[in-house]
Amino acid sequence: MKLYSLPAHKLHKMLISKEIKAEEIINSVIERIEEQEPKINAFITKTFDMALACAKKTDGLIAKNEPIHPLAGIPISIKDNICTEGIETTCASRILQGFIPPYDATVIKKLKECGTVIIGKTNMDEFAMGSSTERSYFGPTKNPHNPDYVPGGSSGGSCASVAYGGTICSLGSDTGGSIRQPASFCNVVGLKPTYGLVSRYGLIAFASSLDQIGPITKDVEDCAILLSVISGFDPYDSTSIEVDAIDYIKVLKPDVSKIKIGIIKEYFDGAEKDVVRCIMDVISQIEQEVVEISLPHAEYCIPTYYIIASSEASSNLARYDGVQYGLREEGESLLSMYKKTRSKGFGQEVKRRIMLGTYSLSAGYYDAYYLKAKKVQTLIKNDFDEAFKKIDLLISPTSPTPPFKIGEKIDDPILMYLSDILTVSINIAGIPAISIPCGKSNDGLPLGLQIIGPYFSEATILSFAYYIEKLAKSL
């Protein structure tokens, strides 16, 4: 039996019935990693010995007939911008190579308390800046469904590891679609939670007002289980919001007859025919009436996002100067050391965004760029607020295109940025959204459907995604 191919909820039932052992799951995943990694490159760091030791603890509890959490003994991969105590955390950048955090991010601490097994740290676009996982110091990750194509980004390593069975589930971060877009490209489930629902403590910042950690899984049920663990208020995170804890697994009900659905007109207008066809095939099976919704300021999402995100990145990445973290290039003076370290430590895309952000924040240009972008952010948020007065959830494609070939967009930053055109608005507004598989393109490449909801509507989104997941599998 290929244990690496099963979702966590099925493996949990097999564990508690003593049909299998946690150590067997880990060995199955390790064998799969060793087989697939040479051609996929989803991992930066592997923690096999630590994983096997953790699995043995779970097997010991089961042998004593003690209760275990649904994620106990289940392997999880972690995007390499989430701090893990004692495990190198690089953000896929040369400048952080050798950095070993002295503490766990809050989400990691919660996972360890459940007995979840960390199998390794995954590849990503450097500092989460990219849409293809080609911008990594450790080389590009490839799509498990066709290695000639990208897995999406920046959480491409996390999504690829789930897709090929290098883990059962994963954690990624989503700043402008970095969980959802690669989930679409890799045929897995990826959720971007409401801003503030999941602690960002221990997440190495890209754009602090947009970043959010979220689950990447094989199906919606696993997504609900993982979100239940990692969500909740954290006093260590000043952006964390106090809300009641929810067991999201209890909301996966097939009865969604009262949910009002809208489709975003502008998001279908710009998508490729293959993508629209696949989404409409699923929508045609929905019992509820589906209404068309317009977001008047949709065309401004990409410029607004890249001004805000680059400005915050410029500020956040100022701390990497060779003094305290990672790489240090010696120079004749302190200023020379700064210049050499940052010049050799950062990749091309990171430098581009630092320069763009610094320019947007500079005297004389702040009002023209950053301040104006923040005002447009409010308009985009208001568009969603108005839409959710009429309907409960919105449906759109996750990406306007199927996966594209490795190297196809790497030399054209604008073309690459447009890969996120259907996802960045959700981060700008701070609302939740999920991407679930909905079929294949004519070339056999995965396509994803995005479900968007108002603040803290994860229960409704997961319930409807569970319903759509069943529909999509029947088509």
FENCORDA-V734794 format. One record per run of one state. SS is the DSSP state (h for helix, s for strand, l for the rest). FROM is the first residue (numbers start at 1). TO is the last residue. Records with the same first field share a line. If there is no record, write none. Layout:
SS->FROM-TO / FROM-TO
This chain:
l->1-2 / 6-7 / 17-21 / 41-42 / 47-47 / 64-74 / 80-81 / 83-83 / 85-86 / 89-93 / 97-99 / 101-105 / 115-116 / 123-125 / 129-141 / 144-145 / 151-155 / 165-168 / 174-179 / 187-188 / 193-197 / 199-202 / 204-212 / 218-219 / 232-247 / 252-260 / 270-272 / 284-289 / 294-297 / 320-333 / 346-347 / 362-366 / 388-392 / 398-404 / 406-412 / 421-423 / 430-432 / 441-445 / 454-457 / 475-475
h->3-5 / 8-16 / 22-40 / 48-63 / 94-96 / 106-114 / 126-128 / 156-164 / 180-186 / 220-230 / 248-251 / 265-269 / 273-283 / 298-319 / 334-345 / 348-361 / 367-387 / 413-420 / 424-429 / 458-474
s->43-46 / 75-79 / 82-82 / 84-84 / 87-88 / 100-100 / 117-122 / 142-143 / 146-150 / 169-173 / 189-192 / 198-198 / 203-203 / 213-217 / 231-231 / 261-264 / 290-293 / 393-397 / 405-405 / 433-440 / 446-453
